[in-house]
């Protein structure tokens, strides 16, 4: 399915009685790339999990294109075109790479696996390996490829570069950039590697204590030294 816009209105959510997000509102146009930044513990992962239907929602609405998905389960949101690659990667460790990818096809022909192998050639080299035999970077590639095979219209990526070697990070970000160029997916990226996120995105939001604290272009954030220092705890950006 083609990329769809994502609209989030006054979203408040958390876990059990604990509110983590409060009054979050933003829109991502179809085919756009949004970076979600903030210090650790400010609600970035909770935001993506909430969009994927995996937390308790207290208030607000979520729309994918013309469809209000607020009341839908995680599976229902996936059926409407939401793809989620969690920080935990969640591959099947006792299945081979190829078997993991089969799960992502969602009824598409097996020949579609070549899309995954084209994006991440090393997965083709490892296609007979079990999930437990992969490096962290290869597991991230597998988790991402499996989700993309389902052709989501909105893709949520939660810290895909965490703990990975620089060369693998570059490989992943290059793949995400190629994916974004097609315009077939609206992409939300949560990432601690701030410069990588800014190089990728065309818009940025910054969370602070579960609230939206800043919104604008990557270029504007890079020039806003006070906000960068206060909200992200780092010095100047390129």
C-alpha positions as CSV (number, residue, x, y, z in Angstrom):
1,X,0.0,0.0,0.0
2,X,1.2,3.6,-0.6
3,X,2.5,5.8,2.2
4,X,-0.1,7.4,4.4
5,X,0.0,10.4,6.7
6,X,0.1,9.8,10.4
7,X,-1.9,12.1,12.7
8,X,-1.5,12.1,16.5
9,X,-3.8,14.3,18.5
10,X,-3.6,15.0,22.2
11,X,-2.2,11.5,22.9
12,X,-1.6,10.5,26.6
13,X,-0.5,7.0,27.4
14,X,1.6,4.9,29.7
15,X,1.7,1.6,31.6
16,X,-0.9,0.6,34.1
17,X,-1.5,3.7,36.3
18,X,1.7,5.4,35.2
19,X,1.4,8.1,32.7
20,X,4.4,8.5,30.5
21,X,3.1,10.6,27.6
22,X,0.9,13.7,28.0
23,X,-0.9,15.7,25.3
24,X,1.3,14.7,22.3
25,X,0.1,16.2,19.0
26,X,1.9,16.1,15.7
27,X,1.4,15.1,12.0
28,X,3.7,13.3,9.6
29,X,2.8,13.8,6.0
30,X,2.7,10.8,3.7
31,X,6.2,9.7,2.7
32,X,7.9,12.0,5.1
33,X,10.7,11.1,7.6
34,X,10.3,12.1,11.3
35,X,13.1,11.8,13.9
36,X,11.9,11.5,17.5
37,X,14.7,12.7,19.8
38,X,15.1,13.3,23.5
39,X,17.2,12.2,26.5
40,X,16.8,8.7,27.9
41,X,13.6,8.1,29.7
42,X,11.7,10.9,28.1
43,X,9.0,8.8,26.4
44,X,10.4,8.1,22.9
45,X,10.0,4.3,23.0
46,X,6.7,4.6,24.8
47,X,5.5,6.9,22.0
48,X,6.3,4.3,19.3
49,X,4.8,1.5,21.4
50,X,1.7,3.5,21.9
51,X,1.3,4.2,18.2
52,X,1.7,0.4,17.7
53,X,-1.1,-0.3,20.2
54,X,1.1,-1.8,23.0
55,X,0.5,0.6,25.9
56,X,-2.5,1.9,27.9
57,X,-4.0,5.0,26.2
58,X,-5.7,7.5,28.5
59,X,-6.6,10.2,25.9
60,X,-6.1,11.2,22.4
61,X,-6.5,9.8,18.9
62,X,-4.2,8.2,16.2
63,X,-5.1,8.2,12.5
64,X,-3.4,6.4,9.6
65,X,-4.5,8.3,6.6
66,X,-8.3,8.3,6.6
67,X,-8.6,5.5,9.2
68,X,-8.9,6.1,12.9
69,X,-6.9,3.3,14.5
70,X,-7.2,4.5,18.1
71,X,-9.4,1.6,19.2
72,X,-7.6,-1.1,17.3
73,X,-5.3,-3.7,18.7
74,X,-1.6,-4.1,17.6
75,X,-2.7,-6.7,15.0
76,X,-5.5,-4.4,13.8
77,X,-3.1,-1.5,13.4
78,X,-0.6,-3.8,11.5
79,X,-3.5,-4.8,9.2
80,X,-4.1,-1.1,8.5
81,X,-0.5,-0.7,7.4
82,X,1.5,0.1,10.5
83,X,4.9,-1.6,10.7
84,X,6.9,-1.6,14.0
85,X,10.5,-2.6,14.5
86,X,11.0,-2.6,18.3
87,X,14.2,-1.9,20.2
88,X,14.1,-5.6,21.3
89,X,14.2,-6.7,17.6
90,X,11.9,-9.7,18.5
91,X,13.2,-12.2,15.8
92,X,12.4,-15.9,16.2
93,X,15.8,-17.3,17.5
94,X,15.1,-20.9,16.7
95,X,14.1,-20.2,13.1
96,X,16.4,-19.6,10.2
97,X,16.8,-16.2,8.6
98,X,14.7,-17.3,5.7
99,X,12.0,-18.8,7.9
100,X,11.9,-15.5,9.9
101,X,11.4,-13.6,6.6
102,X,8.6,-15.9,5.5
103,X,6.6,-14.8,8.6
104,X,6.8,-11.2,7.3
105,X,5.4,-12.0,3.8
106,X,1.8,-11.8,5.0
107,X,0.6,-13.8,2.0
108,X,2.9,-12.3,-0.6
109,X,4.8,-14.8,-2.9
110,X,8.1,-16.2,-1.7
111,X,9.8,-14.4,-4.6
112,X,9.3,-11.2,-2.6
113,X,12.1,-12.4,-0.3
114,X,14.5,-11.0,-2.9
115,X,13.4,-7.5,-1.8
116,X,14.9,-8.2,1.7
117,X,18.0,-9.7,0.3
118,X,18.5,-6.8,-2.1
119,X,18.2,-4.4,0.8
120,X,20.5,-6.4,3.1
121,X,22.8,-8.8,1.1
122,X,24.3,-10.3,4.2
123,X,20.9,-11.7,5.1
124,X,21.1,-13.7,1.9
125,X,24.5,-15.0,2.9
126,X,23.1,-16.0,6.3
127,X,19.7,-17.3,5.1
128,X,20.3,-20.8,6.5
129,X,21.6,-19.5,9.9
130,X,19.4,-19.6,13.0
131,X,18.4,-16.3,14.6
132,X,20.7,-17.2,17.5
133,X,23.7,-17.4,15.2
134,X,23.4,-13.8,14.0
135,X,25.3,-10.8,15.3
136,X,23.3,-7.9,16.8
137,X,23.5,-6.0,13.5
138,X,22.3,-8.9,11.5
139,X,19.4,-9.4,13.9
140,X,18.5,-5.7,13.4
141,X,18.6,-6.1,9.6
142,X,16.4,-9.2,9.9
143,X,13.9,-7.6,12.2
144,X,13.7,-4.6,9.8
145,X,13.5,-6.6,6.6
146,X,10.8,-8.9,8.0
147,X,8.6,-5.8,8.8
148,X,9.3,-4.1,5.5
149,X,8.3,-7.3,3.6
150,X,4.7,-6.7,4.9
151,X,4.7,-3.4,2.9
152,X,3.7,-1.1,5.7
153,X,2.5,2.4,4.8
154,X,3.9,3.8,8.1
155,X,7.1,2.3,9.6
156,X,8.2,2.8,13.2
157,X,11.9,2.3,13.9
158,X,12.9,2.2,17.6
159,X,16.7,2.8,18.1
160,X,17.8,0.6,15.2
161,X,21.4,1.5,15.7
162,X,21.7,0.8,19.4
163,X,24.9,-1.1,20.3
164,X,25.9,-1.6,16.7
165,X,29.3,-1.1,15.1
166,X,29.7,2.1,13.0
167,X,30.0,0.2,9.7
168,X,26.7,-1.6,10.4
169,X,25.1,1.6,11.4
170,X,26.1,3.1,8.1
171,X,24.7,0.1,6.2
172,X,21.4,0.4,8.0
173,X,21.0,4.1,7.6
174,X,21.8,3.8,3.9
175,X,19.0,1.2,3.6
176,X,16.6,3.4,5.4
177,X,17.5,6.3,3.1
178,X,16.9,4.1,0.0
179,X,13.6,3.1,1.5
180,X,12.6,6.7,2.2
181,X,13.5,7.7,-1.4
182,X,10.7,5.5,-2.8
183,X,8.1,7.6,-1.0
184,X,6.2,4.3,-0.3
185,X,6.5,4.6,3.5
186,X,6.1,7.3,6.1
187,X,9.0,6.7,8.6
188,X,9.3,7.6,12.2
189,X,12.8,7.0,13.7
190,X,13.7,7.1,17.4
191,X,17.5,7.2,17.6
192,X,20.1,8.2,20.2
193,X,22.7,8.9,17.5
194,X,21.5,12.4,17.0
195,X,23.5,13.3,13.9
196,X,22.4,10.1,12.1
197,X,18.8,10.9,12.9
198,X,19.1,14.5,11.7
199,X,20.8,13.5,8.5
200,X,17.9,11.1,7.7
201,X,14.9,13.2,8.8
202,X,13.0,16.1,7.2
203,X,11.3,17.0,10.4
204,X,12.2,16.5,14.1
205,X,10.3,16.4,17.4
206,X,12.0,16.4,20.8
207,X,10.3,14.9,23.9
208,X,10.9,16.0,27.4
209,X,9.3,14.2,30.3
210,X,6.6,12.8,28.0
211,X,5.7,16.1,26.5
212,X,6.4,17.6,23.1
213,X,9.2,20.2,23.8
214,X,10.4,21.1,20.3
215,X,9.3,20.7,16.7
216,X,10.9,21.8,13.5
217,X,13.4,21.0,10.8
218,X,16.8,19.3,11.4
219,X,18.5,22.5,10.2
220,X,16.6,24.6,12.7
221,X,17.4,22.3,15.5
222,X,21.1,22.3,14.6
223,X,21.1,26.1,14.9
224,X,19.1,26.2,18.1
225,X,22.1,25.6,20.4
226,X,20.2,26.4,23.6
227,X,17.5,23.8,22.9
228,X,20.1,21.2,21.8
229,X,22.0,21.6,25.1
230,X,18.9,21.8,27.3
231,X,16.8,19.0,25.7
232,X,19.5,16.6,24.3
233,X,22.4,17.3,26.6
234,X,25.0,17.6,23.8
235,X,27.0,20.4,22.4
236,X,26.7,21.9,18.9
237,X,25.6,19.8,15.9
238,X,26.9,20.0,12.4
